[in-house]
Amino acid sequence: MPERFRPLLAATSELAQRFSGAGRSLYLVGGSVRDALFPALAADQADYDLTTEARPDEIERLVRGWADDVWTVGARFGTIGCRKDGQQYEITTHRAEVYVPESRKPEVSFGDDIEEDLSRRDFTVNALALRLPDMELVDPFDGLGDLASGRLRTPLDPEISFGDDPLRMLRAARFAARFSLKPDPALETAIEHMHGRLSIVSAERIRDELDKIVMVDVPSEALWFIVRTGLASEFLPELPGLALEQDPIHRHKDVLAHTLAVVDKTSKDRLLRLAALFHDVGKPRTRAITDGGVSFHHHEVVGARMTRTRMEALRYSSGDIDTVVRLVELHLRFHTYRLGWTDKAVRRYVRDAGDLLGPLNELTRCDCTTRNASKARALARRMDELEARITELGQQEELQRLRPDLTGNQVMELLGVGPGPVIGRALAFLMELRLDEGPLGEEEAASRLRTWWSTQQ
């Protein structure tokens, strides 16, 4: 037995003995099999997926007394989960899932045959199983050959597979990009004809798949695929809408190509990559062509609103939305300081970025995709200068904790007023002083506040 299979055997041998003792077969399926066969494709394997002809209630009986913990939340879909010595297992009855028209939930039927079960899986490279405990490979659809030749196919006709679960069309984009597989022509044609079926899939499932797509090593490969096949128009229409020229006079690269290049350049941070994906979505709505060329005035503001609307539709959390929207809104801020960075400008930049300073700086750097080497060097140099200024000024003034020199309670005591809107205005005045002039000290701040207050009265 190859050495790479031994961890699989060690992790499943006791479980396999319990099933064989009950006269039931047990198969290891999914990513753990694929990754054992092709270690170069391996990712972090969090758990083991297994399948059997035993029904959920029998699976539960067989794992109780062996597992440290058992959960049955997926029992109606045939899945029993358990944990043993910190390792997680999901055991599912052989099944077929079929979406019916206008339904967002699959209808599940249980089966008794491993090959039938494998035929209902998404792609041939996932329709592989190892029978336990002898580790015999079951590969009825030549998934092994497809892995070796770099081909992405469905076990059955793609129309049947995508009809079973339309989300598989989106998964095809991710698998092709993640494993460097070339989609079979029949698969791609089926998606071009069937992408409208994605409308019956829940926004939450689509969101989760989009998150996985942006986290592959080269997301642009998957993103080009969903644009080319029409999938993007079903859940992210802003993306194909970016296929317009930045400068129709000089025919510079289109906004879509630029956007996907920026996504590829960012580090593998989910929210940063989503911000890169959305950062220019406001350009089509703000595009203006004049004698002086093309402009996209305030596209960051328009884009931030569009980003919020789209992420809300995809059911992202409010925290995720706020982070991505803020990065989109601020991604041009760096370019407003072309003539140099005053202390005041640095303070405002840091204050507005807050905890997103690092991601914002990275997005700004990655937003430069020009082939003009001198322009790229100039932008990088200016970014280096800004970060050096932030470090220098931060050491002097603790920029990350910028606050007025007086607290709200001190303001109320000095002005002789209680809580109310006036305190907010007073603190905003003091914050402006802090940004413009740096730390004033309590005595000077109090003097300036009294003067301000006399003008308010």
Rosetta blueprint (number, residue, H / E / L):
1 M L
2 P L
3 E H
4 R H
5 F H
6 R H
7 P H
8 L H
9 L H
10 A H
11 A H
12 T H
13 S H
14 E H
15 L H
16 A H
17 Q H
18 R H
19 F H
20 S H
21 G H
22 A L
23 G L
24 R L
25 S L
26 L E
27 Y E
28 L E
29 V E
30 G L
31 G H
32 S H
33 V H
34 R H
35 D H
36 A H
37 L H
38 F L
39 P H
40 A H
41 L H
42 A L
43 A L
44 D L
45 Q L
46 A L
47 D E
48 Y E
49 D E
50 L E
51 T E
52 T E
53 E L
54 A L
55 R L
56 P H
57 D H
58 E H
59 I H
60 E H
61 R H
62 L H
63 V H
64 R L
65 G L
66 W L
67 A L
68 D L
69 D E
70 V E
71 W E
72 T L
73 V L
74 G L
75 A H
76 R H
77 F H
78 G L
79 T E
80 I E
81 G E
82 C E
83 R E
84 K E
85 D L
86 G L
87 Q E
88 Q E
89 Y E
90 E E
91 I E
92 T E
93 T E
94 H L
95 R E
96 A E
97 E E
98 V E
99 Y L
100 V L
101 P L
102 E L
103 S L
104 R L
105 K L
106 P L
107 E E
108 V E
109 S E
110 F E
111 G L
112 D L
113 D L
114 I H
115 E H
116 E H
117 D H
118 L H
119 S H
120 R L
121 R L
122 D L
123 F L
124 T H
125 V H
126 N H
127 A L
128 L L
129 A E
130 L E
131 R E
132 L E
133 P L
134 D L
135 M L
136 E E
137 L E
138 V E
139 D L
140 P L
141 F L
142 D L
143 G H
144 L H
145 G H
146 D H
147 L H
148 A H
149 S H
150 G L
151 R E
152 L E
153 R L
154 T L
155 P L
156 L L
157 D L
158 P H
159 E H
160 I H
161 S H
162 F H
163 G H
164 D H
165 D L
166 P L
167 L H
168 R H
169 M H
170 L H
171 R H
172 A H
173 A H
174 R H
175 F H
176 A H
177 A H
178 R H
179 F L
180 S L
181 L L
182 K E
183 P E
184 D L
185 P H
186 A H
187 L H
188 E H
189 T H
190 A H
191 I H
192 E H
193 H H
194 M H
195 H H
196 G H
197 R H
198 L H
199 S H
200 I H
201 V L
202 S L
203 A H
204 E H
205 R H
206 I H
207 R H
208 D H
209 E H
210 L H
211 D H
212 K H
213 I H
214 V H
215 M L
216 V L
217 D L
218 V L
219 P H
220 S H
221 E H
222 A H
223 L H
224 W H
225 F H
226 I H
227 V H
228 R H
229 T L
230 G L
231 L L
232 A H
233 S H
234 E H
235 F H
236 L L
237 P L
238 E L
239 L L
240 P H
241 G H
242 L H
243 A L
244 L L
245 E E
246 Q L
247 D L
248 P L
249 I L
250 H L
251 R L
252 H L
253 K L
254 D E
255 V H
256 L H
257 A H
258 H H
259 T H
260 L H
261 A H
262 V H
263 V H
264 D H
265 K H
266 T L
267 S L
268 K L
269 D L
270 R H
271 L H
272 L H
273 R H
274 L H
275 A H
276 A H
277 L H
278 F H
279 H L
280 D L
281 V L
282 G L
283 K H
284 P H
285 R H
286 T H
287 R E
288 A E
289 I E
290 T E
291 D L
292 G L
293 G E
294 V E
295 S E
296 F E
297 H L
298 H L
299 H H
300 E H
301 V H
302 V H
303 G H
304 A H
305 R H
306 M H
307 T H
308 R H
309 T H
310 R H
311 M H
312 E H
313 A H
314 L L
315 R L
316 Y L
317 S L
318 S H
319 G H
320 D H
321 I H
322 D H
323 T H
324 V H
325 V H
326 R H
327 L H
328 V H
329 E H
330 L H
331 H L
332 L L
333 R H
334 F H
335 H H
336 T H
337 Y H
338 R L
339 L L
340 G L
341 W L
342 T L
343 D H
344 K H
345 A H
346 V H
347 R H
348 R H
349 Y H
350 V H
351 R H
352 D H
353 A H
354 G H
355 D H
356 L H
357 L H
358 G H
359 P H
360 L H
361 N H
362 E H
363 L H
364 T H
365 R H
366 C H
367 D L
368 C L
369 T L
370 T L
371 R L
372 N L
373 A H
374 S H
375 K H
376 A H
377 R H
378 A H
379 L H
380 A H
381 R H
382 R H
383 M H
384 D H
385 E H
386 L H
387 E H
388 A H
389 R H
390 I H
391 T H
392 E H
393 L H
394 G H
395 Q H
396 Q H
397 E H
398 E L
399 L H
400 Q H
401 R H
402 L L
403 R L
404 P L
405 D L
406 L L
407 T L
408 G H
409 N H
410 Q H
411 V H
412 M H
413 E H
414 L H
415 L H
416 G L
417 V L
418 G L
419 P L
420 G L
421 P H
422 V H
423 I H
424 G H
425 R H
426 A H
427 L H
428 A H
429 F H
430 L H
431 M H
432 E H
433 L H
434 R H
435 L H
436 D H
437 E H
438 G L
439 P L
440 L L
441 G L
442 E H
443 E H
444 E H
445 A H
446 A H
447 S H
448 R H
449 L H
450 R H
451 T H
452 W H
453 W H
454 S H
455 T H
456 Q H
457 Q L
